[in-house]
Amino acid sequence: MITIYYNPQTQNISGWRELLDRISLKYEVFDVDKATQPRLIDGDKEAIGTAAIDEYLENLEKFVNGWYEDRCDKYDFDPDSPIKI
């Protein structure tokens, strides 16, 4: 699960939520008044600061979209085809 800690003045939080909703990953966000920089934790990975979180989430979105693009059930397989997979 992705966890984001942020200060109420963080501008990007709504965009981060929208992106995470769009790629259907489980996440939590916590408003922490004393946070000096936003911080994202994803398992053993961490991104600190707005730019680092933006980059992490963009790369994660590319990965997730690629994952779904490569799924096997998306293609029709003809069981009578001479080519066997």
C-alpha positions as CSV (number, residue, x, y, z in Angstrom):
1,M,0.0,0.0,0.0
2,I,1.1,3.5,-0.8
3,T,1.1,6.0,2.1
4,I,1.6,9.7,1.6
5,Y,2.2,12.2,4.4
6,Y,1.8,15.8,3.6
7,N,1.4,19.3,5.0
8,P,-1.9,21.1,4.5
9,Q,-0.1,23.6,2.1
10,T,0.9,20.8,-0.3
11,Q,-0.5,21.8,-3.7
12,N,-0.3,18.4,-5.5
13,I,-2.3,16.2,-3.1
14,S,-5.5,16.2,-5.2
15,G,-3.6,15.3,-8.3
16,W,-1.8,12.5,-6.5
17,R,-5.2,11.1,-5.3
18,E,-6.7,11.3,-8.8
19,L,-3.7,9.5,-10.3
20,L,-3.8,6.8,-7.7
21,D,-7.6,6.4,-8.1
22,R,-7.1,6.2,-11.9
23,I,-4.6,3.3,-11.7
24,S,-6.6,1.6,-8.9
25,L,-3.9,1.1,-6.3
26,K,-4.6,1.1,-2.6
27,Y,-3.3,4.1,-0.8
28,E,-3.8,6.3,2.3
29,V,-3.0,10.0,2.8
30,F,-2.3,11.7,6.1
31,D,-2.4,15.4,6.7
32,V,0.5,16.1,9.1
33,D,0.8,19.7,10.2
34,K,4.4,19.4,11.1
35,A,5.6,17.8,7.8
36,T,8.2,20.0,6.2
37,Q,8.0,18.1,2.9
38,P,5.5,15.6,1.5
39,R,6.7,12.0,1.8
40,L,5.5,8.9,0.0
41,I,6.2,5.3,1.2
42,D,5.5,2.3,-0.9
43,G,6.9,-0.8,0.8
44,D,10.6,-0.3,1.0
45,K,10.6,2.6,-1.4
46,E,10.4,6.2,-0.4
47,A,10.1,9.5,-2.2
48,I,10.5,12.8,-0.4
49,G,9.4,16.1,-1.8
50,T,6.9,17.1,-4.4
51,A,9.1,16.6,-7.4
52,A,10.2,13.1,-6.2
53,I,6.6,12.0,-5.5
54,D,5.5,13.3,-8.9
55,E,8.3,11.3,-10.6
56,Y,7.6,8.2,-8.6
57,L,3.9,8.3,-9.3
58,E,4.4,9.0,-13.1
59,N,6.7,6.0,-13.3
60,L,4.3,3.9,-11.3
61,E,1.5,4.9,-13.7
62,K,3.6,3.8,-16.7
63,F,4.4,0.5,-15.0
64,V,0.7,-0.2,-14.2
65,N,-0.5,0.8,-17.7
66,G,2.2,-1.4,-19.2
67,W,1.2,-4.3,-17.0
68,Y,-2.4,-4.1,-18.1
69,E,-1.4,-3.7,-21.7
70,D,0.6,-7.0,-21.6
71,R,-2.1,-9.1,-20.0
72,C,-2.8,-12.3,-21.9
73,D,-6.6,-12.4,-21.5
74,K,-6.9,-9.3,-23.7
75,Y,-6.0,-11.2,-26.8
76,D,-8.2,-13.7,-28.6
77,F,-6.6,-17.1,-29.0
78,D,-7.9,-19.5,-31.6
79,P,-7.8,-23.0,-30.2
80,D,-7.8,-24.4,-33.8
81,S,-4.8,-22.3,-34.8
82,P,-1.8,-24.4,-36.1
83,I,0.4,-22.2,-33.9
84,K,0.4,-23.5,-30.4
85,I,1.4,-21.2,-27.5
